[in-house]
Amino acid sequence: MNPFSEVTSFLDGAVAVAVVLIGVSLLLTFVRLIKGPSLADRVVALDLLTVLAMGVIGLRVIATGDVLYLEIALALGLVAFLATVFFARLIETRGRELDHGYDTMDRSKER
């Protein structure tokens, strides 16, 4: 009898629960990405999608033991950081639109 069989079965259960929770988080994040209502909400949703993707990669590493995927998660994290910085600069330049909470200005409401 293997003394680590209980630990392995617990780890498999924890990975299964984490996959379900990340799946629900992905669905909710896609809803926020589509609904918005502002560009800032969409940027945060995109950032969260990359963090959740890194979580999925981490779960795969735990489940399979293949550490090659950790390098992919690291590269994804770096690209996501750069994208978030870029979008933050974009939001900063479009500040007037964000004061109203929407992406495009409706000129008929300004009068």
Backbone as JSON Lines, residues from 0, in Angstrom:
{"i":0,"aa":"M","n":[0.84,-1.18,0.0],"ca":[0.0,0.0,0.0],"c":[0.88,1.24,0.0]}
{"i":1,"aa":"N","n":[0.52,2.17,-0.84],"ca":[1.29,3.4,-1.01],"c":[0.82,4.44,0.01]}
{"i":2,"aa":"P","n":[1.72,4.97,0.84],"ca":[1.3,5.96,1.84],"c":[0.87,7.29,1.22]}
{"i":3,"aa":"F","n":[1.23,7.52,-0.03],"ca":[0.88,8.78,-0.69],"c":[-0.42,8.68,-1.5]}
{"i":4,"aa":"S","n":[-1.11,7.57,-1.43],"ca":[-2.34,7.42,-2.22],"c":[-3.43,8.38,-1.73]}
{"i":5,"aa":"E","n":[-3.49,8.62,-0.42],"ca":[-4.49,9.56,0.09],"c":[-4.17,10.98,-0.34]}
{"i":6,"aa":"V","n":[-2.9,11.34,-0.35],"ca":[-2.51,12.68,-0.78],"c":[-2.81,12.85,-2.26]}
{"i":7,"aa":"T","n":[-2.55,11.84,-3.05],"ca":[-2.8,11.91,-4.49],"c":[-4.29,12.04,-4.77]}
{"i":8,"aa":"S","n":[-5.11,11.29,-4.06],"ca":[-6.55,11.39,-4.3],"c":[-7.08,12.76,-3.84]}
{"i":9,"aa":"F","n":[-6.54,13.31,-2.77],"ca":[-6.93,14.65,-2.33],"c":[-6.53,15.68,-3.37]}
{"i":10,"aa":"L","n":[-5.33,15.55,-3.92],"ca":[-4.85,16.49,-4.92],"c":[-5.69,16.42,-6.19]}
{"i":11,"aa":"D","n":[-6.07,15.2,-6.6],"ca":[-6.94,15.05,-7.77],"c":[-8.29,15.71,-7.53]}
{"i":12,"aa":"G","n":[-8.83,15.56,-6.34],"ca":[-10.1,16.21,-6.01],"c":[-9.98,17.72,-5.98]}
{"i":13,"aa":"A","n":[-8.89,18.21,-5.43],"ca":[-8.68,19.66,-5.38],"c":[-8.52,20.24,-6.78]}
{"i":14,"aa":"V","n":[-7.84,19.54,-7.66],"ca":[-7.69,19.99,-9.04],"c":[-9.04,20.01,-9.74]}
{"i":15,"aa":"A","n":[-9.87,19.0,-9.51],"ca":[-11.2,18.96,-10.12],"c":[-12.07,20.12,-9.65]}
{"i":16,"aa":"V","n":[-12.02,20.42,-8.37],"ca":[-12.79,21.55,-7.84],"c":[-12.27,22.86,-8.42]}
{"i":17,"aa":"A","n":[-10.96,22.99,-8.51],"ca":[-10.37,24.21,-9.06],"c":[-10.72,24.4,-10.53]}
{"i":18,"aa":"V","n":[-10.79,23.31,-11.29],"ca":[-11.18,23.41,-12.71],"c":[-12.6,23.93,-12.83]}
{"i":19,"aa":"V","n":[-13.5,23.43,-11.98],"ca":[-14.89,23.9,-12.01],"c":[-14.96,25.38,-11.64]}
{"i":20,"aa":"L","n":[-14.26,25.78,-10.6],"ca":[-14.29,27.18,-10.17],"c":[-13.69,28.12,-11.22]}
{"i":21,"aa":"I","n":[-12.61,27.7,-11.85],"ca":[-12.02,28.53,-12.9],"c":[-12.94,28.58,-14.11]}
{"i":22,"aa":"G","n":[-13.63,27.48,-14.41],"ca":[-14.59,27.49,-15.51],"c":[-15.72,28.47,-15.28]}
{"i":23,"aa":"V","n":[-16.26,28.49,-14.06],"ca":[-17.32,29.45,-13.73],"c":[-16.77,30.88,-13.81]}
{"i":24,"aa":"S","n":[-15.56,31.07,-13.33],"ca":[-14.94,32.4,-13.39],"c":[-14.73,32.85,-14.83]}
{"i":25,"aa":"L","n":[-14.37,31.93,-15.71],"ca":[-14.21,32.27,-17.12],"c":[-15.53,32.71,-17.74]}
{"i":26,"aa":"L","n":[-16.61,32.0,-17.41],"ca":[-17.92,32.39,-17.94],"c":[-18.33,33.78,-17.47]}
{"i":27,"aa":"L","n":[-18.16,34.04,-16.19],"ca":[-18.52,35.35,-15.66],"c":[-17.63,36.46,-16.24]}
{"i":28,"aa":"T","n":[-16.38,36.14,-16.48],"ca":[-15.47,37.13,-17.06],"c":[-15.85,37.44,-18.5]}
{"i":29,"aa":"F","n":[-16.27,36.42,-19.26],"ca":[-16.72,36.66,-20.63],"c":[-17.96,37.54,-20.64]}
{"i":30,"aa":"V","n":[-18.85,37.36,-19.66],"ca":[-20.03,38.22,-19.57],"c":[-19.61,39.66,-19.34]}
{"i":31,"aa":"R","n":[-18.67,39.89,-18.44],"ca":[-18.2,41.25,-18.17],"c":[-17.49,41.82,-19.39]}
{"i":32,"aa":"L","n":[-16.76,40.98,-20.11],"ca":[-16.06,41.43,-21.3],"c":[-17.04,41.89,-22.37]}
{"i":33,"aa":"I","n":[-18.15,41.21,-22.51],"ca":[-19.13,41.54,-23.54],"c":[-20.0,42.72,-23.11]}
{"i":34,"aa":"K","n":[-20.45,42.72,-21.86],"ca":[-21.37,43.76,-21.4],"c":[-20.69,45.09,-21.13]}
{"i":35,"aa":"G","n":[-19.47,45.07,-20.73],"ca":[-18.79,46.33,-20.44],"c":[-19.13,46.88,-19.07]}
{"i":36,"aa":"P","n":[-19.69,48.0,-18.91],"ca":[-20.16,48.99,-19.88],"c":[-19.07,49.94,-20.36]}
{"i":37,"aa":"S","n":[-17.93,49.98,-19.71],"ca":[-16.9,50.93,-20.13],"c":[-15.67,50.18,-20.62]}
{"i":38,"aa":"L","n":[-14.78,50.92,-21.21],"ca":[-13.54,50.34,-21.7],"c":[-12.69,49.81,-20.54]}
{"i":39,"aa":"A","n":[-12.73,50.49,-19.41],"ca":[-11.96,50.03,-18.25],"c":[-12.45,48.67,-17.76]}
{"i":40,"aa":"D","n":[-13.77,48.45,-17.79],"ca":[-14.3,47.14,-17.4],"c":[-13.81,46.05,-18.34]}
{"i":41,"aa":"R","n":[-13.75,46.37,-19.6],"ca":[-13.29,45.38,-20.58],"c":[-11.8,45.07,-20.42]}
{"i":42,"aa":"V","n":[-11.02,46.08,-20.09],"ca":[-9.58,45.87,-19.88],"c":[-9.36,44.98,-18.66]}
{"i":43,"aa":"V","n":[-10.09,45.23,-17.61],"ca":[-9.96,44.4,-16.4],"c":[-10.4,42.97,-16.7]}
{"i":44,"aa":"A","n":[-11.45,42.82,-17.5],"ca":[-11.9,41.47,-17.87],"c":[-10.85,40.74,-18.71]}
{"i":45,"aa":"L","n":[-10.21,41.45,-19.64],"ca":[-9.14,40.82,-20.42],"c":[-7.97,40.42,-19.54]}
{"i":46,"aa":"D","n":[-7.62,41.26,-18.59],"ca":[-6.54,40.94,-17.66],"c":[-6.9,39.71,-16.82]}
{"i":47,"aa":"L","n":[-8.15,39.67,-16.37],"ca":[-8.59,38.52,-15.59],"c":[-8.6,37.25,-16.43]}
{"i":48,"aa":"L","n":[-8.94,37.35,-17.71],"ca":[-8.89,36.17,-18.58],"c":[-7.48,35.6,-18.66]}
{"i":49,"aa":"T","n":[-6.49,36.46,-18.76],"ca":[-5.12,35.96,-18.82],"c":[-4.69,35.34,-17.49]}
{"i":50,"aa":"V","n":[-5.13,35.91,-16.39],"ca":[-4.8,35.33,-15.08],"c":[-5.47,33.96,-14.94]}
{"i":51,"aa":"L","n":[-6.71,33.85,-15.39],"ca":[-7.4,32.56,-15.33],"c":[-6.75,31.54,-16.26]}
{"i":52,"aa":"A","n":[-6.28,32.0,-17.42],"ca":[-5.56,31.09,-18.32],"c":[-4.28,30.58,-17.67]}
{"i":53,"aa":"M","n":[-3.61,31.47,-16.95],"ca":[-2.42,31.03,-16.22],"c":[-2.79,30.03,-15.13]}
{"i":54,"aa":"G","n":[-3.95,30.23,-14.51],"ca":[-4.42,29.26,-13.52],"c":[-4.71,27.9,-14.13]}
{"i":55,"aa":"V","n":[-5.3,27.89,-15.32],"ca":[-5.56,26.62,-16.02],"c":[-4.24,25.93,-16.35]}
{"i":56,"aa":"I","n":[-3.27,26.71,-16.79],"ca":[-1.96,26.13,-17.09],"c":[-1.32,25.57,-15.82]}
{"i":57,"aa":"G","n":[-1.45,26.3,-14.71],"ca":[-0.93,25.8,-13.44],"c":[-1.6,24.52,-13.0]}
{"i":58,"aa":"L","n":[-2.91,24.43,-13.21],"ca":[-3.62,23.19,-12.87],"c":[-3.15,22.03,-13.74]}
{"i":59,"aa":"R","n":[-2.87,22.33,-15.0],"ca":[-2.36,21.27,-15.88],"c":[-0.99,20.79,-15.41]}
{"i":60,"aa":"V","n":[-0.17,21.71,-14.95],"ca":[1.15,21.32,-14.43],"c":[0.98,20.44,-13.2]}
{"i":61,"aa":"I","n":[0.05,20.81,-12.33],"ca":[-0.18,20.0,-11.13],"c":[-0.71,18.62,-11.49]}
{"i":62,"aa":"A","n":[-1.63,18.58,-12.47],"ca":[-2.25,17.3,-12.83],"c":[-1.3,16.37,-13.57]}
{"i":63,"aa":"T","n":[-0.47,16.94,-14.47],"ca":[0.38,16.08,-15.29],"c":[1.82,16.01,-14.81]}
{"i":64,"aa":"G","n":[2.28,17.03,-14.1],"ca":[3.67,17.06,-13.66],"c":[4.63,17.54,-14.73]}
{"i":65,"aa":"D","n":[4.11,17.99,-15.86],"ca":[4.94,18.48,-16.96],"c":[5.23,19.96,-16.73]}
{"i":66,"aa":"V","n":[6.46,20.27,-16.33],"ca":[6.82,21.64,-15.94],"c":[7.08,22.55,-17.12]}
{"i":67,"aa":"L","n":[7.05,22.04,-18.34],"ca":[7.25,22.86,-19.52],"c":[6.18,23.95,-19.6]}
{"i":68,"aa":"Y","n":[4.99,23.65,-19.14],"ca":[3.89,24.6,-19.22],"c":[4.08,25.81,-18.29]}
{"i":69,"aa":"L","n":[4.93,25.68,-17.3],"ca":[5.2,26.82,-16.43],"c":[5.88,27.96,-17.19]}
{"i":70,"aa":"E","n":[6.73,27.61,-18.13],"ca":[7.36,28.64,-18.95],"c":[6.34,29.34,-19.83]}
{"i":71,"aa":"I","n":[5.36,28.6,-20.32],"ca":[4.3,29.19,-21.12],"c":[3.47,30.15,-20.26]}
{"i":72,"aa":"A","n":[3.17,29.75,-19.04],"ca":[2.41,30.62,-18.13],"c":[3.2,31.88,-17.81]}
{"i":73,"aa":"L","n":[4.5,31.76,-17.65],"ca":[5.33,32.93,-17.37],"c":[5.33,33.9,-18.56]}
{"i":74,"aa":"A","n":[5.47,33.37,-19.76],"ca":[5.44,34.21,-20.96],"c":[4.06,34.87,-21.12]}
{"i":75,"aa":"L","n":[3.01,34.13,-20.85],"ca":[1.65,34.69,-20.93],"c":[1.48,35.81,-19.91]}
{"i":76,"aa":"G","n":[2.02,35.65,-18.73],"ca":[1.93,36.69,-17.71],"c":[2.66,37.96,-18.13]}
{"i":77,"aa":"L","n":[3.82,37.81,-18.75],"ca":[4.56,38.99,-19.22],"c":[3.82,39.71,-20.34]}
{"i":78,"aa":"V","n":[3.27,38.96,-21.28],"ca":[2.52,39.57,-22.37],"c":[1.26,40.25,-21.83]}
{"i":79,"aa":"A","n":[0.6,39.61,-20.87],"ca":[-0.61,40.2,-20.29],"c":[-0.29,41.49,-19.55]}
{"i":80,"aa":"F","n":[0.84,41.54,-18.88],"ca":[1.24,42.76,-18.2],"c":[1.46,43.89,-19.2]}
{"i":81,"aa":"L","n":[2.16,43.6,-20.27],"ca":[2.4,44.63,-21.28],"c":[1.1,45.1,-21.92]}
{"i":82,"aa":"A","n":[0.18,44.18,-22.18],"ca":[-1.11,44.55,-22.76],"c":[-1.91,45.42,-21.8]}
{"i":83,"aa":"T","n":[-1.87,45.11,-20.52],"ca":[-2.59,45.9,-19.53],"c":[-2.01,47.31,-19.44]}
{"i":84,"aa":"V","n":[-0.7,47.43,-19.49],"ca":[-0.08,48.75,-19.47],"c":[-0.48,49.54,-20.71]}
{"i":85,"aa":"F","n":[-0.5,48.88,-21.86],"ca":[-0.9,49.56,-23.09],"c":[-2.35,50.05,-22.99]}
{"i":86,"aa":"F","n":[-3.25,49.19,-22.54],"ca":[-4.65,49.59,-22.43],"c":[-4.84,50.69,-21.39]}
{"i":87,"aa":"A","n":[-4.05,50.66,-20.33],"ca":[-4.15,51.72,-19.33],"c":[-3.74,53.06,-19.92]}
{"i":88,"aa":"R","n":[-2.71,53.06,-20.75],"ca":[-2.31,54.3,-21.43],"c":[-3.39,54.76,-22.4]}
{"i":89,"aa":"L","n":[-4.03,53.81,-23.08],"ca":[-5.12,54.15,-23.98],"c":[-6.3,54.78,-23.23]}
{"i":90,"aa":"I","n":[-6.62,54.2,-22.09],"ca":[-7.71,54.74,-21.27],"c":[-7.35,56.14,-20.77]}
{"i":91,"aa":"E","n":[-6.1,56.33,-20.42],"ca":[-5.67,57.64,-19.94],"c":[-5.84,58.71,-21.01]}
{"i":92,"aa":"T","n":[-5.59,58.36,-22.25],"ca":[-5.74,59.34,-23.33],"c":[-7.2,59.57,-23.69]}
{"i":93,"aa":"R","n":[-8.07,58.63,-23.35],"ca":[-9.5,58.77,-23.64],"c":[-10.27,59.08,-22.36]}
{"i":94,"aa":"G","n":[-9.72,59.9,-21.52],"ca":[-10.29,60.17,-20.2],"c":[-11.66,60.8,-20.22]}
{"i":95,"aa":"R","n":[-11.95,61.67,-21.16],"ca":[-13.25,62.34,-21.19],"c":[-14.39,61.34,-21.38]}
{"i":96,"aa":"E","n":[-14.17,60.35,-22.2],"ca":[-15.21,59.34,-22.44],"c":[-15.42,58.49,-21.19]}
{"i":97,"aa":"L","n":[-14.37,58.25,-20.44],"ca":[-14.49,57.4,-19.26],"c":[-15.16,58.12,-18.1]}
{"i":98,"aa":"D","n":[-15.15,59.44,-18.1],"ca":[-15.84,60.17,-17.05],"c":[-17.34,59.91,-17.08]}
{"i":99,"aa":"H","n":[-17.85,59.62,-18.25],"ca":[-19.28,59.38,-18.4],"c":[-19.64,57.9,-18.27]}
{"i":100,"aa":"G","n":[-18.67,57.02,-18.23],"ca":[-18.93,55.61,-18.02],"c":[-19.27,54.83,-19.27]}
{"i":101,"aa":"Y","n":[-19.01,55.39,-20.42],"ca":[-19.26,54.66,-21.66],"c":[-18.13,54.92,-22.63]}
{"i":102,"aa":"D","n":[-18.09,54.1,-23.66],"ca":[-16.94,54.14,-24.57],"c":[-17.07,55.19,-25.66]}
{"i":103,"aa":"T","n":[-18.22,55.33,-26.25],"ca":[-18.38,56.28,-27.35],"c":[-19.33,57.38,-26.92]}
{"i":104,"aa":"M","n":[-18.99,58.57,-27.29],"ca":[-19.79,59.73,-26.92],"c":[-21.02,59.81,-27.84]}
{"i":105,"aa":"D","n":[-22.17,60.01,-27.26],"ca":[-23.38,60.24,-28.03],"c":[-23.57,61.76,-28.11]}
{"i":106,"aa":"R","n":[-23.32,62.33,-29.27],"ca":[-23.33,63.79,-29.43],"c":[-24.71,64.4,-29.21]}
{"i":107,"aa":"S","n":[-25.79,63.62,-29.37],"ca":[-27.14,64.18,-29.19],"c":[-27.45,64.47,-27.73]}
{"i":108,"aa":"K","n":[-26.78,63.78,-26.81],"ca":[-27.04,63.99,-25.38],"c":[-26.24,65.15,-24.81]}
{"i":109,"aa":"E","n":[-25.25,65.66,-25.52],"ca":[-24.42,66.75,-25.01],"c":[-25.14,68.07,-25.05]}
{"i":110,"aa":"R","n":[-26.11,68.26,-25.91],"ca":[-26.78,69.55,-26.09],"c":[-27.75,69.84,-25.03]}
